[in-house]
Amino acid sequence: MAEYDTHFVEGGTLPRPRWIGRVVRLAIGLLTLKLFVDLVRFEVLMERDSGLTSWRFPTQLFFWAVVAFFFWILPHVVNLGFGKSWRNRSQIALAVILAAVSIWGLVAHGSLWTPALGWSILLWLLYESLHLGISFILAAALATPGCEMRAIPDLWSRLSGRASAEHYCPGFLDGIDRWELARSGGSGD
């Protein structure tokens, strides 16, 4: 699973994003935090009998597309955010937890889908959307080089005076940063 490998580089190696890269990071951060707020508002604050935490299996294709996307990027969020090389262990752990809750639901209630499974998925989505959203916004504000998931460690390094490792973005942001750097003639920050 080479796609989950982490290759951290020394701080100061990667170029800092310029204004286009920062605006893109800010926009993605705001959209991700909007997802977090919507999840809280619709699933936690509103008592509904058709939400994720109800007995009804969610049938919205968009919801399952978000779940699939967040599951796919989970190792990047965890590994790069925490500076670890755990490969896809976060996906395996999440799959085991969700499978265990589903099996419990089947044994205890005769249904794979239960409010407990809904809550488990909700808590995971809340964590990941909040971590991502804050990281994107911090990356935009701090001009964190490389991956946005290094923004919290970047902030910590600035506050503590200790260098933080950087990581290339496994998504498209490095391409924007390289394009923007080449467009400016490779001049300094």
C-alpha positions in Angstrom: 0.0 0.0 0.0 2.5 2.5 -1.2 -0.2 5.2 -1.5 -0.3 5.4 2.3 3.4 5.7 2.8 4.7 8.8 4.5 7.8 10.6 3.4 8.3 13.5 5.7 11.0 16.1 4.7 12.9 18.6 6.8 11.1 21.8 7.6 11.9 24.6 5.1 12.2 22.1 2.2 8.8 22.8 0.5 7.7 26.1 -0.9 5.1 28.0 1.1 1.8 28.4 -0.8 1.1 31.8 -2.4 -2.2 33.6 -2.5 -4.0 31.2 -4.9 -2.9 28.1 -2.9 -4.0 29.8 0.3 -7.4 30.8 -1.1 -8.0 27.3 -2.3 -7.0 25.9 1.2 -9.3 28.5 2.9 -12.3 27.6 0.6 -11.8 23.8 1.2 -11.5 24.4 4.9 -14.7 26.4 5.0 -16.6 23.8 3.0 -15.2 21.1 5.3 -16.2 23.0 8.4 -19.6 23.6 6.9 -20.0 19.8 6.6 -19.0 19.5 10.3 -21.6 22.2 11.3 -24.3 20.5 9.1 -23.6 17.1 10.8 -23.9 18.7 14.2 -27.0 20.7 13.4 -28.9 17.9 11.6 -27.8 14.9 13.6 -27.0 16.1 17.1 -29.2 19.2 17.7 -32.3 18.1 15.8 -34.2 15.1 17.1 -35.3 13.4 13.9 -36.5 9.9 13.3 -34.9 9.8 9.8 -31.4 11.0 10.6 -28.1 9.1 10.7 -28.6 8.2 14.3 -32.1 6.7 13.8 -33.2 3.2 13.0 -33.5 4.1 9.3 -30.7 3.2 7.0 -29.5 6.3 5.1 -30.3 6.0 1.4 -28.9 9.3 0.1 -26.2 8.7 -2.5 -24.4 11.9 -1.6 -24.0 10.9 2.0 -22.5 7.5 1.1 -20.1 9.3 -1.4 -18.9 11.5 1.5 -18.5 8.4 3.7 -16.5 6.7 1.0 -14.3 9.7 0.4 -13.6 10.3 4.1 -12.8 6.6 4.5 -10.4 6.8 1.6 -8.5 9.8 2.9 -8.6 8.7 6.6 -5.0 7.4 6.6 -3.7 10.6 5.1 -5.5 12.7 7.8 -4.3 10.5 10.6 -0.8 9.7 9.4 0.1 13.2 8.2 -1.8 15.0 10.9 -0.1 13.1 13.7 3.2 12.7 11.9 3.1 8.9 12.0 3.6 6.1 9.4 0.7 3.9 10.4 -0.2 3.2 6.7 -3.8 2.1 6.5 -4.2 0.9 10.1 -6.7 3.7 10.8 -9.0 2.4 8.0 -8.6 -1.2 9.4 -9.4 0.0 12.9 -12.5 1.9 11.8 -13.7 -1.0 9.6 -13.3 -3.4 12.6 -15.2 -1.0 14.9 -18.0 -0.4 12.5 -18.3 -4.2 11.7 -18.4 -5.0 15.4 -21.2 -2.4 16.0 -23.1 -3.8 13.0 -22.8 -7.4 14.2 -23.9 -6.4 17.7 -26.9 -4.7 16.1 -27.7 -7.8 14.2 -27.4 -10.1 17.3 -29.1 -7.7 19.7 -31.8 -6.1 17.5 -32.0 -8.2 14.3 -30.7 -5.3 12.1 -27.2 -4.4 10.8 -28.2 -0.8 10.9 -28.9 0.6 14.4 -28.6 4.1 16.0 -25.3 2.8 17.6 -23.9 2.3 14.1 -25.2 5.7 13.1 -23.5 7.3 16.1 -20.3 5.5 15.4 -20.2 6.8 11.8 -21.3 10.3 12.9 -18.5 10.6 15.6 -15.9 9.5 13.0 -17.2 12.0 10.4 -17.3 14.8 13.0 -13.7 14.1 14.0 -12.4 13.9 10.5 -14.3 16.9 9.2 -13.2 19.1 12.1 -9.6 18.0 11.9 -9.5 18.6 8.1 -11.4 21.9 8.3 -9.2 23.4 11.0 -6.0 22.1 9.2 -7.1 23.7 5.9 -7.9 27.0 7.5 -4.7 27.0 9.5 -2.7 26.1 6.4 -4.2 29.0 4.6 -3.5 31.5 7.5 0.0 30.2 8.1 1.0 29.5 4.5 1.9 26.0 5.6 4.1 24.3 3.0 2.9 21.0 1.4 0.0 19.2 3.0 -2.6 21.0 5.0 -2.5 18.2 7.6 0.9 19.6 8.7 -0.7 22.9 9.6 -1.3 22.0 13.3 2.3 20.8 13.7 3.5 23.9 11.8 1.6 26.1 14.3 3.0 24.1 17.2 6.6 24.5 15.8 6.1 28.2 15.5 4.9 28.5 19.1 7.5 26.1 20.5 10.5 27.2 18.4 11.1 23.6 17.3 11.2 22.6 13.7 8.4 20.5 12.3 8.6 18.0 9.4 6.8 18.8 6.1 5.1 16.5 3.7 4.1 16.8 0.1 0.3 17.0 -0.4 -1.1 13.6 -1.6 -3.8 15.6 -3.3 -3.7 18.4 -5.8 -2.4 21.3 -3.7 1.3 20.7 -4.4 0.4 21.1 -8.1 -1.2 24.4 -7.4 1.8 25.5 -5.3 4.3 24.5 -7.9 2.4 26.2 -10.7 2.1 29.3 -8.7 5.8 29.3 -7.8 6.8 28.8 -11.5 4.4 31.5 -12.5 6.1 34.0 -10.2 9.5 33.0 -11.6 10.4 31.0 -8.5 11.0 34.1 -6.5 11.0 34.1 -2.7 8.0 34.2 -0.4 
